[in-house]
Amino acid sequence: MKVVIQKSGPASVEIEGKEKRQINKGLVILLGITNGDTEKDIEYLVEKICNLRIFPNGEKHFDLSILDTKEEILLISQFTLYASCKKGRRPDFNDAAKPEIAKPLYEKFIEKLKAQEITVKTGEFGATMQVNLTNQGPTTIIIDSKL
């Protein structure tokens, strides 16, 4: 399981050109699920995300976590995080988990984040989405549960 975490100001996701979900400030997280991922990967990443000290506290730029700041999360499923571009010119997505495996893990990931009393807005699994954000810092962090 892999996440791309971006500290953000206002951010939103438009789903299938219709519904829009947004946060005022916090983290935009792209979540990729690969073959063999389990609930242990979810627990590891949720703990990391919730306790990652990437928000400022006065003069210290990386001192507070999202649990400290009470900011929001916009979580987007992103199977393309497992694209392989080693051969040819077209990405290979064989390492991305199939939807019947990935969707329940994605939903469990949302549950675990919400259990931390964090406001979580989401995209829609498998939908075409437009994600807009204002990356602050810029701060972008990638975490892989397997490394």
Residue pairs with C-beta under 8 A, 6 or more apart in sequence:
1 31
1 32
1 33
1 34
1 37
1 41
1 42
1 44
1 45
1 105
1 144
1 145
1 146
2 31
2 32
2 34
2 81
2 82
2 142
2 143
2 144
2 145
3 29
3 30
3 31
3 32
3 45
3 49
3 142
3 143
4 29
4 30
4 78
4 81
4 140
4 141
4 142
5 27
5 28
5 29
5 49
5 52
5 54
5 140
5 141
5 142
5 143
6 27
6 28
6 29
6 133
6 135
6 138
6 139
6 140
6 141
7 26
7 27
7 54
7 55
7 135
7 136
7 137
7 138
7 139
7 140
8 23
8 25
8 26
8 27
8 28
8 74
8 133
8 134
8 135
8 136
9 24
9 25
9 133
9 134
9 136
10 22
10 23
10 24
10 25
10 133
10 134
11 22
11 23
11 26
11 28
11 74
11 131
11 132
11 133
11 134
12 20
12 21
12 22
12 23
12 74
12 131
12 132
12 133
13 20
13 21
13 22
13 74
13 76
13 121
13 122
13 123
13 129
13 130
13 131
13 132
14 20
14 129
14 130
14 132
15 21
15 123
15 124
15 127
15 128
15 129
16 124
16 127
16 128
16 129
17 128
17 130
19 124
21 74
21 121
21 122
21 123
22 74
22 121
23 71
23 72
23 73
23 74
23 119
23 121
24 71
24 72
25 71
25 72
26 66
26 69
26 71
26 72
26 73
26 74
26 119
27 49
27 66
27 71
27 72
27 73
27 74
28 73
28 74
28 76
28 131
28 133
28 135
29 49
29 73
29 74
29 75
29 76
30 76
30 78
30 81
31 75
31 76
31 77
31 78
31 81
31 106
31 109
32 77
32 78
32 79
32 80
32 81
32 82
32 96
33 77
33 79
33 82
33 96
33 97
33 101
33 102
33 105
33 106
34 82
34 95
34 96
34 97
34 146
35 95
35 97
35 101
37 97
37 101
37 105
37 145
38 105
39 105
39 108
40 145
41 105
41 145
41 146
42 105
42 108
42 109
42 112
43 112
44 145
45 109
45 143
45 145
46 109
46 112
46 113
46 116
48 143
49 66
49 73
49 113
49 143
50 65
50 66
50 67
50 113
50 116
50 118
51 65
51 67
52 65
52 66
52 141
53 62
53 63
53 64
53 65
54 62
54 65
54 139
54 141
55 62
55 63
55 64
55 65
55 66
55 68
55 69
55 71
56 62
56 63
56 64
57 63
57 64
57 68
66 73
66 118
67 116
67 118
72 118
72 119
72 120
72 121
73 113
73 118
73 119
73 120
73 121
74 120
74 121
74 122
74 123
74 131
74 133
75 109
75 110
75 113
75 120
75 121
75 122
75 123
76 122
76 123
76 129
76 131
77 102
77 106
77 123
77 125
77 126
79 93
79 96
79 97
79 102
80 91
80 93
80 96
81 96
82 93
82 95
82 96
83 91
83 92
83 93
83 95
83 96
84 91
84 92
84 93
84 94
84 95
85 91
85 92
86 92
96 102
97 105
99 125
99 126
102 125
103 125
103 126
106 125
107 125
110 120
110 122
113 120
114 120
123 129
123 131
